[in-house]
Amino acid sequence: MVTPDDDNDDAPCYFVINTRLRHVELHASILKRNDYLRLISILSQTIQRIENAIEQTKTEELNSDINNDNLEAL
C-alpha cells in the first residue's frame, strides 16, 4: 500500500490488492489525512464484498452448468 506524500495531501494514492480469488486494483484519491485513515478502516470490508460477489458469481455459474448438464441428461 502506498501512503500519501507528506508534501502533497492532494496526490492520488493507488492501492493494489491481491485477493485470494483474483487480482483487484483499487484506485483512490486521498484529499486529506483523515480520508486516508477512513479508507484504511473500510478497505477490508470492501475487499470482502468484492470476494463475496466473485464467489457468488462462480457459484451461480456452477449451478447453471449443473442444471444444463441435468437437462441434457434427461
LOVO-582444 format. One record per atom (N, C-alpha, C, O): residue number from 1; residue in three letters; x, y, z. Coordinates in nm, 4 decimals. Layout:
N
<k->NUM&r->ALA&x->X&y->Y&z->Z>
...
END
This chain:
74
<k->1&r->MET&x->0.0852&y->-0.1162&z->0.0000>
<k->1&r->MET&x->0.0000&y->0.0000&z->0.0000>
<k->1&r->MET&x->0.0901&y->0.1228&z->0.0000>
<k->1&r->MET&x->0.1920&y->0.1262&z->0.0689>
<k->2&r->VAL&x->0.0521&y->0.2223&z->-0.0769>
<k->2&r->VAL&x->0.1277&y->0.3461&z->-0.0854>
<k->2&r->VAL&x->0.0594&y->0.4496&z->0.0008>
<k->2&r->VAL&x->-0.0619&y->0.4689&z->-0.0078>
<k->3&r->THR&x->0.1378&y->0.5166&z->0.0845>
<k->3&r->THR&x->0.0795&y->0.6196&z->0.1704>
<k->3&r->THR&x->0.0902&y->0.7547&z->0.1015>
<k->3&r->THR&x->0.1761&y->0.7731&z->0.0152>
<k->4&r->PRO&x->0.0051&y->0.8489&z->0.1378>
<k->4&r->PRO&x->0.0108&y->0.9809&z->0.0741>
<k->4&r->PRO&x->0.1440&y->1.0500&z->0.0999>
<k->4&r->PRO&x->0.2040&y->1.0340&z->0.2062>
<k->5&r->ASP&x->0.1886&y->1.1254&z->0.0032>
<k->5&r->ASP&x->0.3102&y->1.2043&z->0.0149>
<k->5&r->ASP&x->0.2862&y->1.3147&z->0.1178>
<k->5&r->ASP&x->0.1861&y->1.3861&z->0.1106>
<k->6&r->ASP&x->0.3782&y->1.3284&z->0.2132>
<k->6&r->ASP&x->0.3610&y->1.4284&z->0.3192>
<k->6&r->ASP&x->0.3547&y->1.5712&z->0.2643>
<k->6&r->ASP&x->0.2879&y->1.6568&z->0.3223>
<k->7&r->ASP&x->0.4240&y->1.5974&z->0.1529>
<k->7&r->ASP&x->0.4276&y->1.7322&z->0.0973>
<k->7&r->ASP&x->0.3041&y->1.7655&z->0.0145>
<k->7&r->ASP&x->0.2776&y->1.8824&z->-0.0136>
<k->8&r->ASN&x->0.2294&y->1.6644&z->-0.0242>
<k->8&r->ASN&x->0.1153&y->1.6893&z->-0.1125>
<k->8&r->ASN&x->-0.0007&y->1.5991&z->-0.0724>
<k->8&r->ASN&x->-0.0098&y->1.4846&z->-0.1166>
<k->9&r->ASP&x->-0.0892&y->1.6521&z->0.0119>
<k->9&r->ASP&x->-0.2029&y->1.5729&z->0.0599>
<k->9&r->ASP&x->-0.3060&y->1.5459&z->-0.0489>
<k->9&r->ASP&x->-0.3906&y->1.4579&z->-0.0330>
<k->10&r->ASP&x->-0.3003&y->1.6209&z->-0.1603>
<k->10&r->ASP&x->-0.3968&y->1.6013&z->-0.2679>
<k->10&r->ASP&x->-0.3500&y->1.5007&z->-0.3725>
<k->10&r->ASP&x->-0.4209&y->1.4744&z->-0.4696>
<k->11&r->ALA&x->-0.2324&y->1.4450&z->-0.3533>
<k->11&r->ALA&x->-0.1813&y->1.3476&z->-0.4503>
<k->11&r->ALA&x->-0.2635&y->1.2197&z->-0.4430>
<k->11&r->ALA&x->-0.2998&y->1.1753&z->-0.3340>
<k->12&r->PRO&x->-0.2932&y->1.1596&z->-0.5589>
<k->12&r->PRO&x->-0.3695&y->1.0341&z->-0.5562>
<k->12&r->PRO&x->-0.2865&y->0.9205&z->-0.4988>
<k->12&r->PRO&x->-0.1644&y->0.9166&z->-0.5137>
<k->13&r->CYS&x->-0.3537&y->0.8305&z->-0.4345>
<k->13&r->CYS&x->-0.2898&y->0.7113&z->-0.3803>
<k->13&r->CYS&x->-0.3417&y->0.5916&z->-0.4571>
<k->13&r->CYS&x->-0.4587&y->0.5885&z->-0.4951>
<k->14&r->TYR&x->-0.2584&y->0.4950&z->-0.4801>
<k->14&r->TYR&x->-0.3011&y->0.3758&z->-0.5524>
<k->14&r->TYR&x->-0.2821&y->0.2540&z->-0.4636>
<k->14&r->TYR&x->-0.1775&y->0.2365&z->-0.4011>
<k->15&r->PHE&x->-0.3833&y->0.1715&z->-0.4592>
<k->15&r->PHE&x->-0.3794&y->0.0500&z->-0.3804>
<k->15&r->PHE&x->-0.3931&y->-0.0683&z->-0.4751>
<k->15&r->PHE&x->-0.4859&y->-0.0737&z->-0.5558>
<k->16&r->VAL&x->-0.3016&y->-0.1616&z->-0.4652>
<k->16&r->VAL&x->-0.3146&y->-0.2851&z->-0.5410>
<k->16&r->VAL&x->-0.3337&y->-0.3957&z->-0.4394>
<k->16&r->VAL&x->-0.2490&y->-0.4171&z->-0.3527>
<k->17&r->ILE&x->-0.4439&y->-0.4651&z->-0.4503>
<k->17&r->ILE&x->-0.4809&y->-0.5644&z->-0.3506>
<k->17&r->ILE&x->-0.4898&y->-0.7002&z->-0.4171>
<k->17&r->ILE&x->-0.5626&y->-0.7169&z->-0.5150>
<k->18&r->ASN&x->-0.4177&y->-0.7962&z->-0.3658>
<k->18&r->ASN&x->-0.4230&y->-0.9306&z->-0.4204>
<k->18&r->ASN&x->-0.5148&y->-1.0133&z->-0.3311>
<k->18&r->ASN&x->-0.4769&y->-1.0495&z->-0.2197>
<k->19&r->THR&x->-0.6339&y->-1.0429&z->-0.3789>
<k->19&r->THR&x->-0.7280&y->-1.1223&z->-0.3007>
<k->19&r->THR&x->-0.7013&y->-1.2692&z->-0.3261>
<k->19&r->THR&x->-0.6201&y->-1.3036&z->-0.4120>
<k->20&r->ARG&x->-0.7680&y->-1.3553&z->-0.2532>
<k->20&r->ARG&x->-0.7459&y->-1.4983&z->-0.2707>
<k->20&r->ARG&x->-0.8099&y->-1.5498&z->-0.3985>
<k->20&r->ARG&x->-0.7782&y->-1.6599&z->-0.4437>
<k->21&r->LEU&x->-0.8989&y->-1.4720&z->-0.4567>
<k->21&r->LEU&x->-0.9702&y->-1.5179&z->-0.5756>
<k->21&r->LEU&x->-0.9105&y->-1.4645&z->-0.7051>
<k->21&r->LEU&x->-0.8916&y->-1.5402&z->-0.8003>
<k->22&r->ARG&x->-0.8814&y->-1.3375&z->-0.7096>
<k->22&r->ARG&x->-0.8204&y->-1.2791&z->-0.8284>
<k->22&r->ARG&x->-0.7641&y->-1.1425&z->-0.7940>
<k->22&r->ARG&x->-0.7906&y->-1.0873&z->-0.6872>
<k->23&r->HIS&x->-0.6872&y->-1.0903&z->-0.8850>
<k->23&r->HIS&x->-0.6198&y->-0.9629&z->-0.8626>
<k->23&r->HIS&x->-0.7193&y->-0.8479&z->-0.8760>
<k->23&r->HIS&x->-0.7901&y->-0.8377&z->-0.9762>
<k->24&r->VAL&x->-0.7241&y->-0.7629&z->-0.7764>
<k->24&r->VAL&x->-0.8158&y->-0.6484&z->-0.7771>
<k->24&r->VAL&x->-0.7325&y->-0.5225&z->-0.7583>
<k->24&r->VAL&x->-0.6477&y->-0.5159&z->-0.6693>
<k->25&r->GLU&x->-0.7567&y->-0.4242&z->-0.8415>
<k->25&r->GLU&x->-0.6851&y->-0.2978&z->-0.8277>
<k->25&r->GLU&x->-0.7847&y->-0.1894&z->-0.7893>
<k->25&r->GLU&x->-0.8848&y->-0.1685&z->-0.8579>
<k->26&r->LEU&x->-0.7570&y->-0.1218&z->-0.6809>
<k->26&r->LEU&x->-0.8462&y->-0.0176&z->-0.6304>
<k->26&r->LEU&x->-0.7724&y->0.1156&z->-0.6366>
<k->26&r->LEU&x->-0.6660&y->0.1309&z->-0.5765>
<k->27&r->HIS&x->-0.8280&y->0.2105&z->-0.7083>
<k->27&r->HIS&x->-0.7686&y->0.3434&z->-0.7176>
<k->27&r->HIS&x->-0.8484&y->0.4375&z->-0.6282>
<k->27&r->HIS&x->-0.9713&y->0.4405&z->-0.6335>
<k->28&r->ALA&x->-0.7781&y->0.5132&z->-0.5470>
<k->28&r->ALA&x->-0.8464&y->0.6072&z->-0.4586>
<k->28&r->ALA&x->-0.7680&y->0.7376&z->-0.4538>
<k->28&r->ALA&x->-0.6450&y->0.7376&z->-0.4483>
<k->29&r->SER&x->-0.8388&y->0.8453&z->-0.4561>
<k->29&r->SER&x->-0.7754&y->0.9752&z->-0.4430>
<k->29&r->SER&x->-0.7919&y->1.0206&z->-0.2983>
<k->29&r->SER&x->-0.9036&y->1.0321&z->-0.2479>
<k->30&r->ILE&x->-0.6823&y->1.0453&z->-0.2342>
<k->30&r->ILE&x->-0.6838&y->1.0839&z->-0.0934>
<k->30&r->ILE&x->-0.6644&y->1.2352&z->-0.0849>
<k->30&r->ILE&x->-0.5609&y->1.2873&z->-0.1264>
<k->31&r->LEU&x->-0.7633&y->1.3047&z->-0.0316>
<k->31&r->LEU&x->-0.7551&y->1.4503&z->-0.0255>
<k->31&r->LEU&x->-0.7036&y->1.5010&z->0.1086>
<k->31&r->LEU&x->-0.6397&y->1.6061&z->0.1147>
<k->32&r->LYS&x->-0.7306&y->1.4280&z->0.2148>
<k->32&r->LYS&x->-0.6856&y->1.4695&z->0.3471>
<k->32&r->LYS&x->-0.6399&y->1.3470&z->0.4238>
<k->32&r->LYS&x->-0.6768&y->1.2345&z->0.3901>
<k->33&r->ARG&x->-0.5617&y->1.3681&z->0.5243>
<k->33&r->ARG&x->-0.5112&y->1.2574&z->0.6056>
<k->33&r->ARG&x->-0.6268&y->1.1796&z->0.6680>
<k->33&r->ARG&x->-0.6200&y->1.0569&z->0.6761>
<k->34&r->ASN&x->-0.7316&y->1.2471&z->0.7118>
<k->34&r->ASN&x->-0.8464&y->1.1781&z->0.7720>
<k->34&r->ASN&x->-0.9140&y->1.0849&z->0.6726>
<k->34&r->ASN&x->-0.9589&y->0.9763&z->0.7092>
<k->35&r->ASP&x->-0.9212&y->1.1277&z->0.5463>
<k->35&r->ASP&x->-0.9791&y->1.0416&z->0.4432>
<k->35&r->ASP&x->-0.8959&y->0.9153&z->0.4272>
<k->35&r->ASP&x->-0.9495&y->0.8063&z->0.4073>
<k->36&r->TYR&x->-0.7651&y->0.9310&z->0.4360>
<k->36&r->TYR&x->-0.6749&y->0.8160&z->0.4246>
<k->36&r->TYR&x->-0.7030&y->0.7161&z->0.5366>
<k->36&r->TYR&x->-0.7129&y->0.5959&z->0.5118>
<k->37&r->LEU&x->-0.7156&y->0.7648&z->0.6578>
<k->37&r->LEU&x->-0.7420&y->0.6758&z->0.7713>
<k->37&r->LEU&x->-0.8792&y->0.6107&z->0.7593>
<k->37&r->LEU&x->-0.8958&y->0.4937&z->0.7935>
<k->38&r->ARG&x->-0.9770&y->0.6859&z->0.7110>
<k->38&r->ARG&x->-1.1111&y->0.6314&z->0.6927>
<k->38&r->ARG&x->-1.1095&y->0.5223&z->0.5852>
<k->38&r->ARG&x->-1.1754&y->0.4193&z->0.5997>
<k->39&r->LEU&x->-1.0340&y->0.5454&z->0.4776>
<k->39&r->LEU&x->-1.0246&y->0.4464&z->0.3704>
<k->39&r->LEU&x->-0.9626&y->0.3171&z->0.4224>
<k->39&r->LEU&x->-1.0090&y->0.2078&z->0.3898>
<k->40&r->ILE&x->-0.8581&y->0.3300&z->0.5031>
<k->40&r->ILE&x->-0.7945&y->0.2105&z->0.5592>
<k->40&r->ILE&x->-0.8941&y->0.1318&z->0.6432>
<k->40&r->ILE&x->-0.8921&y->0.0088&z->0.6421>
<k->41&r->SER&x->-0.9805&y->0.2005&z->0.7152>
<k->41&r->SER&x->-1.0749&y->0.1306&z->0.8028>
<k->41&r->SER&x->-1.1812&y->0.0550&z->0.7237>
<k->41&r->SER&x->-1.2386&y->-0.0410&z->0.7749>
<k->42&r->ILE&x->-1.2089&y->0.0968&z->0.5982>
<k->42&r->ILE&x->-1.3120&y->0.0266&z->0.5207>
<k->42&r->ILE&x->-1.2543&y->-0.0663&z->0.4146>
<k->42&r->ILE&x->-1.3295&y->-0.1389&z->0.3495>
<k->43&r->LEU&x->-1.1234&y->-0.0656&z->0.3958>
<k->43&r->LEU&x->-1.0644&y->-0.1491&z->0.2908>
<k->43&r->LEU&x->-1.0966&y->-0.2970&z->0.3082>
<k->43&r->LEU&x->-1.1345&y->-0.3637&z->0.2119>
<k->44&r->SER&x->-1.0822&y->-0.3484&z->0.4286>
<k->44&r->SER&x->-1.1059&y->-0.4917&z->0.4487>
<k->44&r->SER&x->-1.2508&y->-0.5281&z->0.4179>
<k->44&r->SER&x->-1.2773&y->-0.6343&z->0.3615>
<k->45&r->GLN&x->-1.3447&y->-0.4408&z->0.4544>
<k->45&r->GLN&x->-1.4861&y->-0.4660&z->0.4233>
<k->45&r->GLN&x->-1.5091&y->-0.4627&z->0.2724>
<k->45&r->GLN&x->-1.5848&y->-0.5437&z->0.2188>
<k->46&r->THR&x->-1.4437&y->-0.3694&z->0.2048>
<k->46&r->THR&x->-1.4589&y->-0.3578&z->0.0598>
<k->46&r->THR&x->-1.4064&y->-0.4821&z->-0.0095>
<k->46&r->THR&x->-1.4710&y->-0.5358&z->-0.0995>
<k->47&r->ILE&x->-1.2898&y->-0.5277&z->0.0321>
<k->47&r->ILE&x->-1.2309&y->-0.6474&z->-0.0284>
<k->47&r->ILE&x->-1.3195&y->-0.7681&z->-0.0021>
<k->47&r->ILE&x->-1.3384&y->-0.8510&z->-0.0910>
<k->48&r->GLN&x->-1.3737&y->-0.7792&z->0.1174>
<k->48&r->GLN&x->-1.4619&y->-0.8918&z->0.1491>
<k->48&r->GLN&x->-1.5852&y->-0.8905&z->0.0594>
<k->48&r->GLN&x->-1.6293&y->-0.9956&z->0.0129>
<k->49&r->ARG&x->-1.6407&y->-0.7726&z->0.0351>
<k->49&r->ARG&x->-1.7579&y->-0.7626&z->-0.0531>
<k->49&r->ARG&x->-1.7228&y->-0.8026&z->-0.1957>
<k->49&r->ARG&x->-1.8010&y->-0.8702&z->-0.2624>
<k->50&r->ILE&x->-1.6058&y->-0.7611&z->-0.2424>
<k->50&r->ILE&x->-1.5615&y->-0.7994&z->-0.3771>
<k->50&r->ILE&x->-1.5474&y->-0.9508&z->-0.3856>
<k->50&r->ILE&x->-1.5951&y->-1.0129&z->-0.4805>
<k->51&r->GLU&x->-1.4818&y->-1.0099&z->-0.2860>
<k->51&r->GLU&x->-1.4635&y->-1.1553&z->-0.2851>
<k->51&r->GLU&x->-1.5976&y->-1.2276&z->-0.2788>
<k->51&r->GLU&x->-1.6168&y->-1.3282&z->-0.3470>
<k->52&r->ASN&x->-1.6903&y->-1.1774&z->-0.1978>
<k->52&r->ASN&x->-1.8227&y->-1.2404&z->-0.1879>
<k->52&r->ASN&x->-1.8962&y->-1.2347&z->-0.3211>
<k->52&r->ASN&x->-1.9608&y->-1.3316&z->-0.3609>
<k->53&r->ALA&x->-1.8865&y->-1.1211&z->-0.3902>
<k->53&r->ALA&x->-1.9531&y->-1.1080&z->-0.5201>
<k->53&r->ALA&x->-1.8931&y->-1.2040&z->-0.6217>
<k->53&r->ALA&x->-1.9656&y->-1.2645&z->-0.7006>
<k->54&r->ILE&x->-1.7621&y->-1.2181&z->-0.6202>
<k->54&r->ILE&x->-1.6961&y->-1.3107&z->-0.7131>
<k->54&r->ILE&x->-1.7354&y->-1.4537&z->-0.6801>
<k->54&r->ILE&x->-1.7658&y->-1.5324&z->-0.7698>
<k->55&r->GLU&x->-1.7350&y->-1.4877&z->-0.5513>
<k->55&r->GLU&x->-1.7748&y->-1.6228&z->-0.5085>
<k->55&r->GLU&x->-1.9182&y->-1.6524&z->-0.5516>
<k->55&r->GLU&x->-1.9467&y->-1.7613&z->-0.6014>
<k->56&r->GLN&x->-2.0086&y->-1.5561&z->-0.5328>
<k->56&r->GLN&x->-2.1491&y->-1.5759&z->-0.5676>
<k->56&r->GLN&x->-2.1638&y->-1.5988&z->-0.7179>
<k->56&r->GLN&x->-2.2397&y->-1.6856&z->-0.7611>
<k->57&r->THR&x->-2.0907&y->-1.5202&z->-0.7970>
<k->57&r->THR&x->-2.0965&y->-1.5363&z->-0.9425>
<k->57&r->THR&x->-2.0464&y->-1.6739&z->-0.9830>
<k->57&r->THR&x->-2.1061&y->-1.7397&z->-1.0682>
<k->58&r->LYS&x->-1.9354&y->-1.7177&z->-0.9211>
<k->58&r->LYS&x->-1.8816&y->-1.8505&z->-0.9533>
<k->58&r->LYS&x->-1.9811&y->-1.9597&z->-0.9162>
<k->58&r->LYS&x->-1.9991&y->-2.0558&z->-0.9910>
<k->59&r->THR&x->-2.0455&y->-1.9452&z->-0.8010>
<k->59&r->THR&x->-2.1442&y->-2.0441&z->-0.7564>
<k->59&r->THR&x->-2.2634&y->-2.0468&z->-0.8508>
<k->59&r->THR&x->-2.3124&y->-2.1539&z->-0.8866>
<k->60&r->GLU&x->-2.3102&y->-1.9290&z->-0.8913>
<k->60&r->GLU&x->-2.4235&y->-1.9225&z->-0.9842>
<k->60&r->GLU&x->-2.3879&y->-1.9856&z->-1.1186>
<k->60&r->GLU&x->-2.4699&y->-2.0553&z->-1.1784>
<k->61&r->GLU&x->-2.2658&y->-1.9611&z->-1.1660>
<k->61&r->GLU&x->-2.2221&y->-2.0211&z->-1.2922>
<k->61&r->GLU&x->-2.2138&y->-2.1726&z->-1.2793>
<k->61&r->GLU&x->-2.2537&y->-2.2450&z->-1.3705>
<k->62&r->LEU&x->-2.1625&y->-2.2207&z->-1.1672>
<k->62&r->LEU&x->-2.1518&y->-2.3647&z->-1.1443>
<k->62&r->LEU&x->-2.2906&y->-2.4275&z->-1.1386>
<k->62&r->LEU&x->-2.3136&y->-2.5320&z->-1.1994>
<k->63&r->ASN&x->-2.3830&y->-2.3649&z->-1.0664>
<k->63&r->ASN&x->-2.5199&y->-2.4171&z->-1.0584>
<k->63&r->ASN&x->-2.5863&y->-2.4187&z->-1.1955>
<k->63&r->ASN&x->-2.6602&y->-2.5117&z->-1.2280>
<k->64&r->SER&x->-2.5603&y->-2.3171&z->-1.2750>
<k->64&r->SER&x->-2.6163&y->-2.3111&z->-1.4097>
<k->64&r->SER&x->-2.5615&y->-2.4248&z->-1.4955>
<k->64&r->SER&x->-2.6357&y->-2.4877&z->-1.5709>
<k->65&r->ASP&x->-2.4315&y->-2.4510&z->-1.4838>
<k->65&r->ASP&x->-2.3701&y->-2.5615&z->-1.5583>
<k->65&r->ASP&x->-2.4288&y->-2.6952&z->-1.5157>
<k->65&r->ASP&x->-2.4551&y->-2.7813&z->-1.5997>
<k->66&r->ILE&x->-2.4495&y->-2.7129&z->-1.3858>
<k->66&r->ILE&x->-2.5068&y->-2.8381&z->-1.3343>
<k->66&r->ILE&x->-2.6492&y->-2.8549&z->-1.3858>
<k->66&r->ILE&x->-2.6878&y->-2.9642&z->-1.4272>
<k->67&r->ASN&x->-2.7276&y->-2.7470&z->-1.3833>
<k->67&r->ASN&x->-2.8649&y->-2.7532&z->-1.4339>
<k->67&r->ASN&x->-2.8675&y->-2.7881&z->-1.5823>
<k->67&r->ASN&x->-2.9509&y->-2.8673&z->-1.6261>
<k->68&r->ASN&x->-2.7774&y->-2.7298&z->-1.6592>
<k->68&r->ASN&x->-2.7700&y->-2.7602&z->-1.8019>
<k->68&r->ASN&x->-2.7327&y->-2.9060&z->-1.8251>
<k->68&r->ASN&x->-2.7880&y->-2.9717&z->-1.9134>
<k->69&r->ASP&x->-2.6386&y->-2.9563&z->-1.7455>
<k->69&r->ASP&x->-2.5988&y->-3.0971&z->-1.7567>
<k->69&r->ASP&x->-2.7160&y->-3.1886&z->-1.7242>
<k->69&r->ASP&x->-2.7369&y->-3.2899&z->-1.7909>
<k->70&r->ASN&x->-2.7925&y->-3.1524&z->-1.6213>
<k->70&r->ASN&x->-2.9086&y->-3.2334&z->-1.5829>
<k->70&r->ASN&x->-3.0149&y->-3.2331&z->-1.6931>
<k->70&r->ASN&x->-3.0765&y->-3.3360&z->-1.7207>
<k->71&r->LEU&x->-3.0357&y->-3.1182&z->-1.7552>
<k->71&r->LEU&x->-3.1331&y->-3.1104&z->-1.8644>
<k->71&r->LEU&x->-3.0882&y->-3.1943&z->-1.9841>
<k->71&r->LEU&x->-3.1693&y->-3.2614&z->-2.0479>
<k->72&r->GLU&x->-2.9594&y->-3.1899&z->-2.0134>
<k->72&r->GLU&x->-2.9078&y->-3.2700&z->-2.1241>
<k->72&r->GLU&x->-2.9196&y->-3.4190&z->-2.0943>
<k->72&r->GLU&x->-2.9411&y->-3.4993&z->-2.1851>
<k->73&r->ALA&x->-2.9056&y->-3.4559&z->-1.9677>
<k->73&r->ALA&x->-2.9149&y->-3.5970&z->-1.9296>
<k->73&r->ALA&x->-3.0574&y->-3.6490&z->-1.9448>
<k->73&r->ALA&x->-3.0777&y->-3.7685&z->-1.9663>
<k->74&r->LEU&x->-3.1555&y->-3.5610&z->-1.9339>
<k->74&r->LEU&x->-3.2949&y->-3.6022&z->-1.9490>
<k->74&r->LEU&x->-3.3219&y->-3.6326&z->-2.0935>
<k->74&r->LEU&x->-3.4338&y->-3.6693&z->-2.1291>
END
